[in-house]
């Protein structure tokens, strides 16, 4: 069976992914490998070797993602196209159109198991097909009308009680030239991709595949935890020969795999409990405890620190601290005494301020999310769901209740940095 060209979407503003939206999501690393590399390798294993990657201007700068991609040999014919402005998914596909002949697929760049789903869509034998997954909250998604296994229409975020089904469309599509030509005639707007699908559904048979598990989504940064859990399910414990593990250290994989990569150092009386990844050249200091999570290359966790179910990106560092259900970006420095609260007193879903709106994360436990190159002083406490921007500086002896913007300097004041717990709007 011939394999269609795959369009990988890697552009857009990703503003809801604050504080990690300065590059596209596929450039983030989990278990020592960028998500986009996982996706590309998955496609290659299934014979999808012609790729068109749509990127944004921030990925084209010297040293950026496109430069990094040029030094990789992933065994693909990869074309790079730049989306000049963040004008939505429809515009991204049109931008890639000059490389598309015949049937093509559209996926997100972090969908590292996309090939298996594409294989199933191709089995339908139709020129276009989509996939869906049942949701208990259809008012938050694009919801399908399906008759006899065929798509009849899509309603974006229907009002409660008006939804045509509970089937939410997933961000992976098999399409053809008829769709592309229709899309080119549409005004550039937020939902022109979906409206074009609606029109196409009236002109040809579009099969719907109902999935047993929803596809990975990275709408908000805390979705990285779900993706990490899925990746761990495919892994087994192993230790690199060059890793240095002290005789008194404890490696416990009874609750999930423990992976210790090249040149990692585990000091005396440290404990690693799975599922956990310790990256290349990472250091876990004396008497420290890692309970789950992904500790990426070059991270330094000093003595007497507990890290729980967290993601720490490349070359970040902390010591004598408690970090739980949190994400630290690349080159973050946290002084001694960082304490993250990860559970509300009422134990309800942790809200996060995203673009001025409080969004319910759906997570009972959620700590902080800190952008690249942020610098946190000693004795910092943080409330659940606080976000700290890239290159932000937080002065010592503070408890943070609110977000800190990119490059902001957060100083302690006599009035403190107390809570603002009455948001104008909360959505889930």
Residue pairs with C-beta under 8 A, 6 or more apart in sequence:
1 122
3 46
3 47
3 48
3 49
3 50
4 48
4 50
4 102
4 103
4 104
4 105
4 118
4 122
4 174
5 50
5 51
5 52
5 99
5 100
5 101
5 104
5 105
6 43
6 48
6 50
6 51
6 52
6 104
6 105
6 106
6 107
6 114
6 118
7 51
7 52
7 54
7 92
7 93
7 96
7 100
7 104
7 105
7 106
7 107
8 26
8 36
8 39
8 51
8 52
8 53
8 54
8 107
8 108
8 109
9 54
9 89
9 92
9 106
9 107
9 108
9 109
10 24
10 25
10 26
10 36
10 53
10 54
10 55
10 56
10 59
10 65
10 109
11 24
11 54
11 55
11 56
11 59
11 82
11 83
11 86
11 92
12 24
12 56
12 83
12 86
12 88
12 92
13 21
13 56
13 86
14 20
14 21
14 24
14 25
15 21
15 355
16 219
16 220
16 354
16 355
17 25
17 218
17 219
17 220
17 221
18 221
18 354
18 355
18 371
18 387
18 389
19 221
19 329
19 369
19 370
19 371
19 372
19 374
19 387
19 388
19 389
19 390
19 406
20 28
20 221
20 327
20 329
20 369
20 371
20 372
22 58
22 371
22 372
22 390
23 58
23 59
23 64
23 65
24 36
24 55
24 56
24 59
24 65
24 109
25 35
25 108
25 109
25 110
25 218
26 34
26 35
26 36
26 39
26 108
26 109
26 110
27 34
27 35
27 36
27 59
27 65
27 68
28 34
28 35
28 110
28 224
28 313
29 35
29 296
29 297
29 313
29 314
30 224
30 227
30 228
30 231
30 277
30 294
30 296
30 311
31 228
31 231
31 232
31 235
31 259
31 277
31 294
32 261
32 277
32 279
32 280
32 296
32 297
35 109
35 110
35 112
35 227
36 109
36 110
37 72
37 74
38 110
38 112
38 231
39 107
39 109
39 110
39 111
39 112
39 114
40 51
40 74
40 76
40 78
41 74
42 112
42 113
42 114
42 115
42 116
43 49
43 51
43 76
43 114
43 115
44 74
44 75
44 76
45 115
46 115
46 116
46 118
46 119
48 105
48 115
48 118
49 75
49 76
49 77
50 76
50 77
51 76
51 77
51 78
51 79
52 78
52 79
52 81
52 96
52 99
52 100
53 69
53 78
53 79
53 80
53 81
53 109
54 81
54 82
54 83
54 92
54 93
54 95
54 96
55 65
55 66
55 80
55 81
55 82
55 83
56 82
56 83
56 86
57 82
57 84
58 64
59 65
59 66
60 66
60 82
66 80
69 78
69 80
79 96
79 99
81 95
81 96
81 98
81 99
82 95
83 91
83 92
83 95
84 95
85 91
87 188
88 188
88 189
88 190
88 191
88 192
88 193
89 106
89 193
90 183
90 186
90 188
90 189
90 192
90 193
90 196
91 188
91 192
93 106
93 180
93 183
93 193
94 180
94 183
94 184
97 180
97 184
100 177
100 180
101 177
102 176
102 177
103 127
103 174
103 175
103 176
103 177
104 174
104 175
104 176
104 180
105 114
105 118
105 121
105 172
105 173
105 174
105 175
106 172
106 173
106 175
107 114
107 118
107 171
107 172
107 173
108 114
108 171
108 172
108 216
108 218
110 216
110 218
110 227
111 171
111 172
111 215
111 216
112 216
112 231
113 215
113 216
113 230
114 172
114 215
117 131
117 172
117 209
117 211
117 215
118 172
118 174
120 131
120 209
121 129
121 130
121 131
121 172
121 174
121 207
121 209
122 129
122 174
124 207
124 209
126 204
126 205
126 206
126 207
127 174
127 175
127 176
127 178
127 204
128 173
128 174
128 175
128 176
128 178
128 179
128 200
128 204
128 205
128 206
128 207
129 173
129 174
129 206
129 207
129 208
129 209
130 144
130 151
130 169
130 170
130 172
130 173
130 174
130 197
130 206
130 207
130 208
130 209
131 169
131 170
131 172
131 208
131 209
131 210
131 211
131 215
132 144
132 146
132 167
132 168
132 169
132 170
132 208
132 209
132 210
132 211
133 167
133 168
133 170
133 210
133 211
133 213
133 214
133 215
134 166
134 167
134 168
134 210
135 141
135 166
135 167
135 168
135 214
136 166
137 428
138 158
138 163
138 165
138 166
138 168
139 157
139 158
139 159
139 160
139 163
140 157
140 428
141 157
141 168
141 169
142 154
142 155
142 156
142 157
142 168
142 169
142 194
143 154
143 155
143 156
143 158
143 163
143 164
143 165
143 166
143 167
143 168
143 169
144 151
144 152
144 153
144 154
144 164
144 165
144 167
144 168
144 169
144 208
145 151
145 152
145 153
145 154
145 155
145 164
145 165
146 152
146 165
146 167
146 208
149 207
149 208
150 201
150 205
150 206
150 207
150 208
151 197
151 201
151 206
151 207
151 208
152 201
153 164
153 198
153 201
154 169
154 194
154 197
154 198
154 201
155 162
155 163
155 164
156 191
156 194
158 164
167 208
167 210
168 214
169 194
170 211
170 214
170 215
171 215
171 217
172 215
173 197
178 200
178 203
178 204
179 196
179 197
179 200
182 196
182 199
182 200
183 192
183 193
183 196
186 192
186 195
186 196
197 206
200 206
216 223
216 226
216 227
216 230
217 223
218 224
218 227
220 352
220 354
220 359
220 361
221 327
221 369
221 387
222 327
222 352
222 361
222 363
222 366
222 369
224 311
224 327
225 309
225 311
225 325
225 363
228 293
228 294
228 311
229 275
232 256
232 257
232 275
235 257
235 259
235 275
236 257
237 253
237 257
237 258
237 259
237 274
238 257
238 259
238 260
239 245
239 251
239 259
239 260
240 260
240 261
240 262
240 263
240 264
242 262
242 263
243 260
243 261
243 262
243 263
243 264
243 265
243 266
243 278
244 263
244 264
244 265
244 266
245 251
245 260
245 266
246 266
246 267
246 268
246 269
246 270
247 268
248 268
248 269
249 266
249 267
249 268
249 269
249 270
249 271
249 272
249 284
250 270
250 271
250 272
251 258
251 260
251 266
251 271
251 272
252 258
252 271
252 272
252 273
252 274
253 274
254 274
255 273
255 274
255 275
255 292
256 274
256 275
256 276
256 292
257 274
257 275
257 276
258 272
258 273
258 274
258 275
258 276
258 277
258 278
259 276
259 277
259 278
260 266
260 272
260 278
261 277
261 278
261 279
261 280
261 282
261 297
262 280
262 281
263 280
263 281
264 278
264 279
264 280
264 281
264 282
264 283
264 284
265 281
265 282
265 283
265 284
266 272
266 278
266 284
267 283
267 284
267 285
267 286
267 288
267 303
268 286
268 287
269 286
269 287
270 284
270 285
270 286
270 287
270 288
270 289
270 290
271 288
271 289
271 290
272 278
272 284
272 290
273 289
273 290
273 291
273 292
274 292
275 292
276 290
276 291
276 292
276 293
276 294
276 295
277 293
277 294
277 295
277 296
278 284
278 290
278 295
279 294
279 295
279 296
279 297
279 298
279 299
279 314
280 297
280 298
281 297
281 298
282 295
282 296
282 297
282 298
282 299
282 300
282 301
283 299
283 300
283 301
283 302
284 290
284 295
284 301
285 300
285 301
285 302
285 303
285 304
285 305
285 319
286 303
286 304
287 303
287 304
288 301
288 302
288 303
288 304
288 305
288 306
288 307
289 305
289 306
289 307
290 301
290 307
291 306
291 307
291 308
291 309
292 308
292 309
292 310
293 307
293 308
293 309
293 310
293 311
293 312
294 311
294 312
295 301
295 307
295 312
296 311
296 312
296 313
296 314
296 316
297 314
297 315
298 314
298 315
299 312
299 313
299 314
299 315
299 316
299 317
300 316
300 317
300 318
300 319
301 307
301 312
301 317
301 318
301 319
302 317
302 318
302 319
302 320
303 319
303 320
304 319
304 320
305 318
305 319
305 320
305 321
305 322
305 323
306 321
306 322
306 323
306 324
307 323
307 324
308 322
308 323
308 324
308 325
308 342
309 324
309 325
309 365
310 323
310 324
310 325
310 326
310 327
310 328
310 367
311 326
311 327
311 328
312 318
312 323
312 327
312 328
312 332
313 327
313 328
313 329
313 330
313 332
313 372
314 330
314 331
315 330
315 331
316 328
316 329
316 330
316 331
316 332
316 333
316 334
317 332
317 333
317 334
318 328
318 332
318 333
318 334
318 338
319 336
320 336
320 337
321 334
321 336
321 337
321 338
321 339
322 338
322 339
322 340
323 334
323 338
323 340
323 367
324 340
324 342
324 365
324 367
325 340
325 342
325 363
325 365
325 366
325 367
326 340
326 342
326 367
326 368
326 369
326 370
327 368
327 369
327 370
328 334
328 370
329 370
329 371
329 372
329 373
329 374
329 390
330 372
330 373
331 372
331 373
332 370
332 371
332 372
332 373
332 374
332 375
332 376
333 374
333 375
333 376
334 370
334 376
334 380
335 376
335 377
335 378
335 379
335 380
335 396
336 378
336 379
337 378
337 379
337 380
338 376
338 380
338 381
338 382
339 380
339 381
339 382
340 367
340 368
340 381
340 382
341 367
341 381
341 382
341 383
341 384
342 350
342 365
342 366
342 367
342 384
343 350
343 364
343 365
343 384
344 350
344 384
347 364
348 364
349 360
349 361
349 362
349 363
349 364
349 428
350 360
350 361
350 363
350 364
350 365
350 366
350 384
350 385
351 358
351 359
351 360
351 361
351 385
351 423
351 426
352 358
352 359
352 361
352 366
352 369
352 385
352 387
353 359
353 385
353 387
353 402
353 403
353 423
356 424
357 423
357 424
357 425
357 426
357 427
358 423
358 424
358 425
358 426
358 427
359 426
359 427
359 428
360 426
360 427
360 428
361 385
362 428
365 384
366 384
366 385
367 382
367 384
367 385
368 382
368 385
368 386
368 387
368 388
368 400
369 386
369 387
369 388
370 376
370 387
370 388
370 392
371 388
371 389
371 390
371 391
371 392
371 406
372 390
372 391
373 390
373 391
374 388
374 389
374 390
374 391
374 392
374 393
374 394
375 392
375 393
375 394
376 388
376 394
377 393
377 394
377 395
377 396
377 397
377 398
378 396
378 397
379 396
379 397
380 394
380 396
380 397
380 398
380 399
380 400
381 398
381 399
381 400
382 399
382 400
383 399
383 400
383 401
383 419
386 400
386 401
386 402
386 403
386 404
387 403
387 404
388 394
388 400
388 403
388 404
389 403
389 404
389 405
389 406
389 407
389 408
390 406
390 407
391 406
391 407
392 404
392 405
392 406
392 407
392 408
392 409
392 410
393 408
393 409
393 410
394 400
394 404
394 410
395 409
395 410
395 411
395 412
396 412
397 412
398 410
398 412
398 416
398 417
399 416
399 417
400 410
400 417
401 417
401 418
401 419
401 420
401 421
402 417
402 419
402 420
404 410
410 417
